[in-house]
Amino acid sequence: MNEIEVLDIARDGMMVMLLVAAPMLLTGLVVGLGISIFQTLTHIQEMTLTFIPKILAVFTALVIFLPWMLSELTEFMQRIMDKIVALG
């Protein structure tokens, strides 16, 4: 295994990591931004107001996107295993 293959595996791993984490991160970002705008418009400055909606939204996104995330991780692992078998 040379340097190019190692860099290819690392790049592929980082891309899969970003793809798998993106749905929850974007959901938390959108919900947090919406709640911040709501707090600004209504002058409610409660610090704990953002936690429950964010937790529920991220959990819902996890339930919705979990099959897709598992398939992405499975495909990545299959690619890694194919490379390992090809070396042997």
N, CA, C and O atoms as a GROMACS GRO file, in nm:
protein
  352
    1MET      N    1   0.085  -0.118   0.000
    1MET     CA    2   0.000   0.000   0.000
    1MET      C    3   0.089   0.123   0.000
    1MET      O    4   0.175   0.140   0.087
    2ASN      N    5   0.068   0.208  -0.098
    2ASN     CA    6   0.150   0.328  -0.108
    2ASN      C    7   0.076   0.450  -0.050
    2ASN      O    8  -0.035   0.439   0.001
    3GLU      N    9   0.142   0.565  -0.060
    3GLU     CA   10   0.088   0.686   0.001
    3GLU      C   11  -0.043   0.730  -0.065
    3GLU      O   12  -0.132   0.782   0.002
    4ILE      N   13  -0.054   0.709  -0.194
    4ILE     CA   14  -0.174   0.752  -0.266
    4ILE      C   15  -0.296   0.674  -0.218
    4ILE      O   16  -0.404   0.731  -0.201
    5GLU      N   17  -0.280   0.544  -0.198
    5GLU     CA   18  -0.392   0.462  -0.149
    5GLU      C   19  -0.432   0.501  -0.007
    5GLU      O   20  -0.551   0.504   0.026
    6VAL      N   21  -0.334   0.531   0.076
    6VAL     CA   22  -0.363   0.573   0.213
    6VAL      C   23  -0.438   0.706   0.213
    6VAL      O   24  -0.535   0.722   0.287
    7LEU      N   25  -0.395   0.800   0.130
    7LEU     CA   26  -0.464   0.928   0.121
    7LEU      C   27  -0.605   0.911   0.064
    7LEU      O   28  -0.698   0.980   0.105
    8ASP      N   29  -0.621   0.820  -0.030
    8ASP     CA   30  -0.753   0.792  -0.086
    8ASP      C   31  -0.848   0.736   0.019
    8ASP      O   32  -0.964   0.776   0.026
    9ILE      N   33  -0.799   0.645   0.101
    9ILE     CA   34  -0.880   0.588   0.209
    9ILE      C   35  -0.915   0.695   0.312
    9ILE      O   36  -1.028   0.702   0.359
   10ALA      N   37  -0.818   0.779   0.347
   10ALA     CA   38  -0.844   0.885   0.445
   10ALA      C   39  -0.945   0.986   0.391
   10ALA      O   40  -1.035   1.028   0.464
   11ARG      N   41  -0.933   1.023   0.264
   11ARG     CA   42  -1.028   1.118   0.204
   11ARG      C   43  -1.168   1.057   0.199
   11ARG      O   44  -1.266   1.124   0.228
   12ASP      N   45  -1.175   0.931   0.161
   12ASP     CA   46  -1.304   0.863   0.156
   12ASP      C   47  -1.366   0.854   0.296
   12ASP      O   48  -1.487   0.873   0.311
   13GLY      N   49  -1.285   0.826   0.396
   13GLY     CA   50  -1.334   0.819   0.533
   13GLY      C   51  -1.386   0.952   0.583
   13GLY      O   52  -1.489   0.958   0.650
   14MET      N   53  -1.315   1.060   0.551
   14MET     CA   54  -1.361   1.193   0.593
   14MET      C   55  -1.490   1.232   0.522
   14MET      O   56  -1.577   1.295   0.581
   15MET      N   57  -1.501   1.196   0.394
   15MET     CA   58  -1.622   1.228   0.320
   15MET      C   59  -1.743   1.153   0.377
   15MET      O   60  -1.851   1.210   0.391
   16VAL      N   61  -1.724   1.026   0.409
   16VAL     CA   62  -1.833   0.948   0.469
   16VAL      C   63  -1.869   1.005   0.605
   16VAL      O   64  -1.988   1.012   0.640
   17MET      N   65  -1.770   1.046   0.683
   17MET     CA   66  -1.796   1.106   0.814
   17MET      C   67  -1.880   1.233   0.800
   17MET      O   68  -1.975   1.253   0.876
   18LEU      N   69  -1.846   1.318   0.705
   18LEU     CA   70  -1.923   1.440   0.683
   18LEU      C   71  -2.065   1.410   0.635
   18LEU      O   72  -2.160   1.474   0.680
   19LEU      N   73  -2.079   1.314   0.546
   19LEU     CA   74  -2.212   1.278   0.496
   19LEU      C   75  -2.301   1.221   0.606
   19LEU      O   76  -2.420   1.250   0.612
   20VAL      N   77  -2.243   1.139   0.692
   20VAL     CA   78  -2.321   1.075   0.797
   20VAL      C   79  -2.359   1.175   0.906
   20VAL      O   80  -2.468   1.166   0.963
   21ALA      N   81  -2.273   1.269   0.935
   21ALA     CA   82  -2.300   1.366   1.042
   21ALA      C   83  -2.386   1.483   0.994
   21ALA      O   84  -2.448   1.550   1.076
   22ALA      N   85  -2.390   1.508   0.864
   22ALA     CA   86  -2.457   1.627   0.812
   22ALA      C   87  -2.606   1.638   0.847
   22ALA      O   88  -2.650   1.746   0.884
   23PRO      N   89  -2.685   1.532   0.837
   23PRO     CA   90  -2.828   1.551   0.866
   23PRO      C   91  -2.856   1.601   1.008
   23PRO      O   92  -2.939   1.690   1.027
   24MET      N   93  -2.789   1.544   1.107
   24MET     CA   94  -2.812   1.588   1.244
   24MET      C   95  -2.757   1.729   1.268
   24MET      O   96  -2.820   1.810   1.336
   25LEU      N   97  -2.641   1.757   1.214
   25LEU     CA   98  -2.582   1.889   1.234
   25LEU      C   99  -2.667   1.998   1.168
   25LEU      O  100  -2.690   2.104   1.227
   26LEU      N  101  -2.712   1.972   1.046
   26LEU     CA  102  -2.793   2.072   0.978
   26LEU      C  103  -2.929   2.089   1.046
   26LEU      O  104  -2.981   2.201   1.053
   27THR      N  105  -2.986   1.980   1.095
   27THR     CA  106  -3.113   1.991   1.168
   27THR      C  107  -3.095   2.075   1.293
   27THR      O  108  -3.176   2.164   1.320
   28GLY      N  109  -2.990   2.048   1.370
   28GLY     CA  110  -2.964   2.128   1.490
   28GLY      C  111  -2.939   2.273   1.457
   28GLY      O  112  -2.981   2.362   1.531
   29LEU      N  113  -2.869   2.298   1.346
   29LEU     CA  114  -2.841   2.435   1.304
   29LEU      C  115  -2.969   2.509   1.268
   29LEU      O  116  -2.989   2.623   1.310
   30VAL      N  117  -3.055   2.447   1.189
   30VAL     CA  118  -3.179   2.512   1.145
   30VAL      C  119  -3.272   2.535   1.263
   30VAL      O  120  -3.329   2.644   1.276
   31VAL      N  121  -3.288   2.435   1.350
   31VAL     CA  122  -3.376   2.452   1.466
   31VAL      C  123  -3.320   2.559   1.560
   31VAL      O  124  -3.395   2.643   1.610
   32GLY      N  125  -3.190   2.557   1.584
   32GLY     CA  126  -3.129   2.659   1.670
   32GLY      C  127  -3.144   2.799   1.614
   32GLY      O  128  -3.170   2.894   1.688
   33LEU      N  129  -3.128   2.810   1.482
   33LEU     CA  130  -3.145   2.942   1.420
   33LEU      C  131  -3.289   2.988   1.429
   33LEU      O  132  -3.315   3.106   1.456
   34GLY      N  133  -3.383   2.897   1.406
   34GLY     CA  134  -3.524   2.933   1.417
   34GLY      C  135  -3.562   2.976   1.557
   34GLY      O  136  -3.635   3.074   1.575
   35ILE      N  137  -3.512   2.904   1.656
   35ILE     CA  138  -3.543   2.940   1.795
   35ILE      C  139  -3.476   3.072   1.832
   35ILE      O  140  -3.534   3.152   1.906
   36SER      N  141  -3.357   3.095   1.783
   36SER     CA  142  -3.290   3.223   1.810
   36SER      C  143  -3.366   3.340   1.751
   36SER      O  144  -3.380   3.445   1.814
   37ILE      N  145  -3.415   3.322   1.629
   37ILE     CA  146  -3.495   3.428   1.567
   37ILE      C  147  -3.624   3.449   1.647
   37ILE      O  148  -3.666   3.563   1.669
   38PHE      N  149  -3.688   3.339   1.689
   38PHE     CA  150  -3.809   3.350   1.771
   38PHE      C  151  -3.780   3.424   1.902
   38PHE      O  152  -3.859   3.509   1.943
   39GLN      N  153  -3.667   3.391   1.968
   39GLN     CA  154  -3.632   3.458   2.093
   39GLN      C  155  -3.604   3.606   2.070
   39GLN      O  156  -3.640   3.690   2.153
   40THR      N  157  -3.543   3.638   1.959
   40THR     CA  158  -3.513   3.778   1.929
   40THR      C  159  -3.641   3.857   1.904
   40THR      O  160  -3.656   3.969   1.951
   41LEU      N  161  -3.732   3.797   1.830
   41LEU     CA  162  -3.857   3.868   1.799
   41LEU      C  163  -3.948   3.884   1.919
   41LEU      O  164  -4.019   3.984   1.930
   42THR      N  165  -3.947   3.787   2.011
   42THR     CA  166  -4.038   3.794   2.126
   42THR      C  167  -3.970   3.845   2.252
   42THR      O  168  -4.035   3.861   2.355
   43HIS      N  169  -3.842   3.871   2.247
   43HIS     CA  170  -3.764   3.919   2.361
   43HIS      C  171  -3.764   3.819   2.478
   43HIS      O  172  -3.751   3.859   2.593
   44ILE      N  173  -3.780   3.691   2.446
   44ILE     CA  174  -3.768   3.587   2.549
   44ILE      C  175  -3.622   3.546   2.554
   44ILE      O  176  -3.569   3.495   2.455
   45GLN      N  177  -3.558   3.568   2.666
   45GLN     CA  178  -3.415   3.537   2.676
   45GLN      C  179  -3.391   3.418   2.769
   45GLN      O  180  -3.303   3.423   2.856
   46GLU      N  181  -3.466   3.314   2.751
   46GLU     CA  182  -3.450   3.192   2.832
   46GLU      C  183  -3.343   3.104   2.768
   46GLU      O  184  -3.355   3.065   2.652
   47MET      N  185  -3.239   3.074   2.843
   47MET     CA  186  -3.126   2.996   2.790
   47MET      C  187  -3.164   2.850   2.763
   47MET      O  188  -3.109   2.788   2.671
   48THR      N  189  -3.255   2.795   2.842
   48THR     CA  190  -3.288   2.653   2.827
   48THR      C  191  -3.395   2.627   2.722
   48THR      O  192  -3.429   2.512   2.697
   49LEU      N  193  -3.448   2.731   2.660
   49LEU     CA  194  -3.554   2.714   2.561
   49LEU      C  195  -3.507   2.638   2.438
   49LEU      O  196  -3.588   2.570   2.374
   50THR      N  197  -3.382   2.646   2.405
   50THR     CA  198  -3.333   2.583   2.282
   50THR      C  199  -3.306   2.434   2.298
   50THR      O  200  -3.303   2.362   2.198
   51PHE      N  201  -3.287   2.385   2.418
   51PHE     CA  202  -3.241   2.247   2.435
   51PHE      C  203  -3.344   2.143   2.394
   51PHE      O  204  -3.313   2.054   2.316
   52ILE      N  205  -3.465   2.152   2.444
   52ILE     CA  206  -3.566   2.049   2.416
   52ILE      C  207  -3.602   2.042   2.268
   52ILE      O  208  -3.603   1.932   2.212
   53PRO      N  209  -3.632   2.154   2.201
   53PRO     CA  210  -3.662   2.143   2.057
   53PRO      C  211  -3.544   2.088   1.975
   53PRO      O  212  -3.565   2.011   1.882
   54LYS      N  213  -3.422   2.129   2.011
   54LYS     CA  214  -3.305   2.078   1.939
   54LYS      C  215  -3.289   1.929   1.959
   54LYS      O  216  -3.263   1.856   1.864
   55ILE      N  217  -3.303   1.883   2.083
   55ILE     CA  218  -3.289   1.741   2.112
   55ILE      C  219  -3.394   1.661   2.036
   55ILE      O  220  -3.363   1.558   1.976
   56LEU      N  221  -3.518   1.707   2.039
   56LEU     CA  222  -3.624   1.637   1.967
   56LEU      C  223  -3.603   1.638   1.816
   56LEU      O  224  -3.627   1.537   1.749
   57ALA      N  225  -3.558   1.750   1.762
   57ALA     CA  226  -3.536   1.760   1.618
   57ALA      C  227  -3.420   1.671   1.574
   57ALA      O  228  -3.428   1.604   1.471
   58VAL      N  229  -3.311   1.670   1.651
   58VAL     CA  230  -3.196   1.587   1.616
   58VAL      C  231  -3.232   1.439   1.629
   58VAL      O  232  -3.190   1.358   1.547
   59PHE      N  233  -3.307   1.404   1.731
   59PHE     CA  234  -3.351   1.265   1.746
   59PHE      C  235  -3.442   1.223   1.631
   59PHE      O  236  -3.430   1.112   1.579
   60THR      N  237  -3.532   1.311   1.591
   60THR     CA  238  -3.619   1.282   1.477
   60THR      C  239  -3.538   1.266   1.348
   60THR      O  240  -3.564   1.176   1.269
   61ALA      N  241  -3.440   1.353   1.329
   61ALA     CA  242  -3.353   1.341   1.211
   61ALA      C  243  -3.275   1.210   1.215
   61ALA      O  244  -3.254   1.147   1.112
   62LEU      N  245  -3.233   1.169   1.334
   62LEU     CA  246  -3.161   1.043   1.348
   62LEU      C  247  -3.250   0.925   1.309
   62LEU      O  248  -3.206   0.834   1.238
   63VAL      N  249  -3.374   0.927   1.354
   63VAL     CA  250  -3.467   0.819   1.322
   63VAL      C  251  -3.495   0.817   1.171
   63VAL      O  252  -3.503   0.710   1.111
   64ILE      N  253  -3.511   0.933   1.112
   64ILE     CA  254  -3.543   0.941   0.969
   64ILE      C  255  -3.424   0.899   0.882
   64ILE      O  256  -3.440   0.823   0.787
   65PHE      N  257  -3.305   0.948   0.916
   65PHE     CA  258  -3.188   0.926   0.831
   65PHE      C  259  -3.105   0.804   0.869
   65PHE      O  260  -3.006   0.774   0.802
   66LEU      N  261  -3.141   0.733   0.975
   66LEU     CA  262  -3.060   0.619   1.019
   66LEU      C  263  -3.044   0.510   0.912
   66LEU      O  264  -2.932   0.461   0.896
   67PRO      N  265  -3.147   0.471   0.839
   67PRO     CA  266  -3.124   0.369   0.735
   67PRO      C  267  -3.023   0.414   0.629
   67PRO      O  268  -2.938   0.337   0.586
   68TRP      N  269  -3.034   0.539   0.588
   68TRP     CA  270  -2.940   0.591   0.489
   68TRP      C  271  -2.798   0.597   0.546
   68TRP      O  272  -2.701   0.564   0.477
   69MET      N  273  -2.785   0.640   0.671
   69MET     CA  274  -2.655   0.649   0.734
   69MET      C  275  -2.591   0.511   0.746
   69MET      O  276  -2.472   0.494   0.720
   70LEU      N  277  -2.670   0.412   0.786
   70LEU     CA  278  -2.617   0.276   0.796
   70LEU      C  279  -2.574   0.221   0.661
   70LEU      O  280  -2.473   0.151   0.652
   71SER      N  281  -2.649   0.252   0.556
   71SER     CA  282  -2.609   0.204   0.424
   71SER      C  283  -2.480   0.271   0.378
   71SER      O  284  -2.395   0.206   0.316
   72GLU      N  285  -2.463   0.400   0.408
   72GLU     CA  286  -2.338   0.469   0.374
   72GLU      C  287  -2.219   0.407   0.448
   72GLU      O  288  -2.114   0.383   0.388
   73LEU      N  289  -2.237   0.382   0.577
   73LEU     CA  290  -2.128   0.322   0.656
   73LEU      C  291  -2.100   0.180   0.610
   73LEU      O  292  -1.984   0.138   0.608
   74THR      N  293  -2.202   0.105   0.573
   74THR     CA  294  -2.183  -0.031   0.526
   74THR      C  295  -2.109  -0.032   0.393
   74THR      O  296  -2.019  -0.114   0.373
   75GLU      N  297  -2.147   0.058   0.302
   75GLU     CA  298  -2.077   0.068   0.175
   75GLU      C  299  -1.931   0.106   0.194
   75GLU      O  300  -1.843   0.052   0.126
   76PHE      N  301  -1.904   0.198   0.286
   76PHE     CA  302  -1.766   0.237   0.315
   76PHE      C  303  -1.687   0.119   0.368
   76PHE      O  304  -1.574   0.094   0.326
   77MET      N  305  -1.746   0.046   0.461
   77MET     CA  306  -1.676  -0.070   0.517
   77MET      C  307  -1.652  -0.176   0.411
   77MET      O  308  -1.548  -0.242   0.411
   78GLN      N  309  -1.748  -0.194   0.322
   78GLN     CA  310  -1.731  -0.290   0.213
   78GLN      C  311  -1.616  -0.249   0.121
   78GLN      O  312  -1.538  -0.334   0.078
   79ARG      N  313  -1.606  -0.119   0.092
   79ARG     CA  314  -1.494  -0.071   0.010
   79ARG      C  315  -1.360  -0.095   0.078
   79ARG      O  316  -1.262  -0.134   0.013
   80ILE      N  317  -1.355  -0.071   0.209
   80ILE     CA  318  -1.230  -0.093   0.284
   80ILE      C  319  -1.196  -0.242   0.284
   80ILE      O  320  -1.080  -0.278   0.263
   81MET      N  321  -1.295  -0.327   0.307
   81MET     CA  322  -1.270  -0.471   0.307
   81MET      C  323  -1.225  -0.522   0.170
   81MET      O  324  -1.139  -0.609   0.161
   82ASP      N  325  -1.282  -0.467   0.064
   82ASP     CA  326  -1.239  -0.505  -0.071
   82ASP      C  327  -1.093  -0.466  -0.095
   82ASP      O  328  -1.018  -0.541  -0.157
   83LYS      N  329  -1.053  -0.349  -0.044
   83LYS     CA  330  -0.912  -0.308  -0.058
   83LYS      C  331  -0.820  -0.399   0.023
   83LYS      O  332  -0.710  -0.431  -0.022
   84ILE      N  333  -0.865  -0.440   0.142
   84ILE     CA  334  -0.784  -0.530   0.224
   84ILE      C  335  -0.768  -0.665   0.155
   84ILE      O  336  -0.658  -0.721   0.152
   85VAL      N  337  -0.877  -0.716   0.100
   85VAL     CA  338  -0.871  -0.846   0.031
   85VAL      C  339  -0.783  -0.836  -0.094
   85VAL      O  340  -0.711  -0.930  -0.126
   86ALA      N  341  -0.789  -0.722  -0.164
   86ALA     CA  342  -0.708  -0.705  -0.284
   86ALA      C  343  -0.559  -0.701  -0.252
   86ALA      O  344  -0.477  -0.737  -0.336
   87LEU      N  345  -0.523  -0.660  -0.132
   87LEU     CA  346  -0.381  -0.655  -0.093
   87LEU      C  347  -0.328  -0.795  -0.063
   87LEU      O  348  -0.210  -0.823  -0.084
   88GLY      N  349  -0.414  -0.882  -0.014
   88GLY     CA  350  -0.373  -1.014   0.031
   88GLY      C  351  -0.349  -1.113  -0.074
   88GLY      O  352  -0.313  -1.228  -0.044
   0.00000   0.00000   0.00000
